[in-house]
Amino acid sequence: MLEVSEIGDATIVHVRDEIDANSVVRVERLIRRIEVARSSRVLLSLEHCRHVDSTGLAMVLRVVERIGSRLGVVVPAGSTASRLFEITGLAKASFVFGSLEAALAA
């Protein structure tokens, strides 16, 4: 399930299910619509995401290539998504934040 909210100049996509081969196209299309419709920042919140696989990670990297610093990804330590981001070294990337508050403050 995907939910969209706005705080200040940021549009937040909350993922409340999984980002895998079955859902990655839907998530990426939603982010693309937000990119085109708004000039704001896009935050992909994985705070309540149950699972992210390699196709989800590849999608994040494609979005980073397209919109660069306009993207932030919220991956809290200890979350299910954090292990994949840690293994790949992306947990230290400048677009990854440990909390929504930190992403909004950046």
C-alpha positions in Angstrom: 0.0 0.0 0.0 1.3 3.5 -0.9 0.2 6.7 0.8 1.2 10.2 -0.3 1.5 13.2 2.0 3.1 16.6 1.9 5.0 18.5 4.5 6.4 21.9 3.5 8.1 21.5 0.1 8.4 17.8 0.4 6.1 15.1 -1.1 6.4 11.9 0.9 5.6 8.5 -0.5 5.0 6.1 2.4 5.5 2.5 1.5 3.5 0.3 3.8 3.9 -3.0 2.1 6.8 -4.2 0.0 8.9 -3.0 -2.9 9.7 -6.0 -5.0 9.3 -7.3 -8.6 5.5 -7.2 -8.2 5.2 -3.6 -7.0 8.3 -1.8 -8.2 6.6 -0.5 -11.4 3.7 1.0 -9.4 6.0 2.7 -6.9 8.2 4.1 -9.6 5.2 5.4 -11.7 3.9 7.2 -8.6 7.3 8.8 -8.0 7.6 9.8 -11.6 4.1 11.5 -11.5 5.2 13.4 -8.4 8.5 14.5 -10.1 6.6 15.8 -13.1 3.7 17.5 -11.3 5.8 19.2 -8.6 9.2 20.7 -8.3 9.4 19.7 -4.7 11.6 17.2 -3.0 10.4 13.6 -3.0 10.9 11.5 0.1 10.5 7.7 -0.1 9.7 6.6 3.4 10.5 2.9 4.1 9.7 3.3 7.8 6.9 0.8 7.6 8.0 -1.1 4.5 8.0 -4.9 5.2 10.5 -5.9 2.5 12.7 -4.4 -0.2 14.4 -6.6 -2.8 17.0 -5.9 -5.4 14.4 -4.6 -7.9 13.4 -2.1 -5.3 16.9 -1.0 -4.7 17.5 -0.7 -8.4 14.4 1.5 -8.7 15.8 3.8 -6.0 19.1 4.1 -7.9 17.2 4.9 -11.1 15.3 7.7 -9.4 18.5 9.1 -7.9 19.9 9.2 -11.4 16.9 11.1 -12.6 16.3 13.6 -9.9 19.4 13.6 -7.8 19.3 15.6 -4.6 15.5 16.1 -4.9 15.2 12.5 -3.6 15.6 11.4 0.0 15.0 7.8 1.2 14.0 7.3 4.8 15.5 4.0 6.1 15.4 3.8 9.9 18.1 1.7 11.6 16.7 -1.7 12.5 14.0 -1.5 9.9 13.5 -4.4 7.4 14.9 -2.3 4.6 18.0 -1.2 6.5 19.8 -4.5 6.1 19.8 -4.3 2.3 20.9 -0.7 2.4 23.7 -1.6 4.9 24.9 -4.6 2.9 25.1 -2.6 -0.3 26.8 0.4 1.4 23.9 2.7 0.5 23.0 3.3 4.1 25.9 5.9 4.1 24.7 7.6 0.9 23.8 11.3 1.1 20.2 10.7 0.0 19.5 8.1 2.8 18.2 9.3 6.2 17.5 7.5 9.4 14.3 9.3 10.1 11.6 11.4 8.4 12.6 14.4 10.6 16.2 14.2 9.4 15.2 14.0 5.8 12.9 17.0 6.1 15.6 19.0 7.9 18.2 18.3 5.2 
